[in-house]
């Protein structure tokens, strides 16, 4: 199990993008959240198997999201085990 922290840049603020991210994460069986940041980015934090996190990251970068993603900056680390479900914050 690993933890993905991704900062998503572009036209991604709003319920539609967070809902889209939540839907993909639930399909992949990962836990975490998506949260709007004050500077226009969306923070996505997810925990699960590395393969599932890589698939989520690829989908975020695919350009087929509910927003226009320009850049995704990611960081991987050990899972903390403190996340349940997947929420929109």
C-alpha positions in Angstrom: 0.0 0.0 0.0 1.2 3.5 -0.9 0.0 7.1 -0.6 -0.3 9.3 -3.7 -0.4 13.1 -3.2 -1.2 14.9 -6.4 -1.5 18.6 -7.1 -3.7 19.1 -10.2 -3.3 22.3 -12.2 -5.7 23.7 -14.8 -9.4 24.4 -14.9 -10.3 21.9 -12.3 -12.0 23.8 -9.4 -15.5 22.7 -8.8 -17.8 19.9 -7.9 -17.6 18.2 -11.3 -13.9 17.5 -11.2 -13.9 16.3 -7.6 -16.9 14.1 -8.4 -15.1 12.7 -11.4 -12.0 12.0 -9.4 -14.1 10.3 -6.6 -15.8 8.1 -9.2 -12.5 6.9 -10.7 -11.0 6.3 -7.2 -14.0 4.2 -6.1 -13.8 2.2 -9.3 -10.1 1.5 -8.5 -10.8 0.7 -4.9 -8.6 3.4 -3.4 -9.4 5.6 -0.4 -8.7 9.3 0.0 -10.1 12.7 -1.0 -10.1 15.5 -3.5 -10.0 19.1 -2.2 -10.0 22.5 -3.9 -7.1 24.7 -2.9 -7.2 28.5 -2.7 -4.8 29.0 -5.6 -7.0 27.1 -8.1 -5.4 23.7 -7.9 -7.1 20.5 -6.6 -5.3 18.4 -4.1 -5.9 14.6 -4.6 -4.7 12.3 -1.8 -5.2 8.6 -2.3 -4.1 5.3 -0.7 -4.1 1.9 -2.2 -2.0 -0.6 -4.2 0.6 1.2 -6.4 -1.0 -0.3 -9.6 -4.3 1.3 -8.7 -2.7 4.7 -7.8 -0.7 4.6 -11.1 -4.0 4.1 -13.0 -5.7 6.9 -11.1 -2.7 9.2 -12.0 -2.9 8.2 -15.6 -6.6 9.0 -15.7 -6.0 12.4 -14.1 -3.4 13.1 -16.9 -5.5 11.7 -19.7 -7.3 14.9 -20.5 -10.6 13.0 -20.3 -11.7 14.5 -17.0 -14.5 16.8 -15.9 -12.1 19.7 -16.1 -9.1 20.8 -18.2 -5.9 19.4 -16.6 -2.8 21.2 -17.5 -0.3 19.6 -15.1 -0.3 17.0 -12.4 2.6 17.0 -9.9 2.7 13.8 -7.9 4.5 12.4 -4.9 4.4 8.8 -3.6 5.1 7.7 -0.1 4.1 5.0 2.4 0.4 4.7 3.2 -0.6 6.1 6.6 -3.9 4.1 6.8 -5.8 7.1 8.0 -8.2 7.4 5.0 -11.6 5.7 4.6 -13.8 5.8 1.5 -13.2 8.6 -0.9 -14.6 12.1 -0.2 -14.9 15.5 -1.9 -13.7 18.2 0.4 
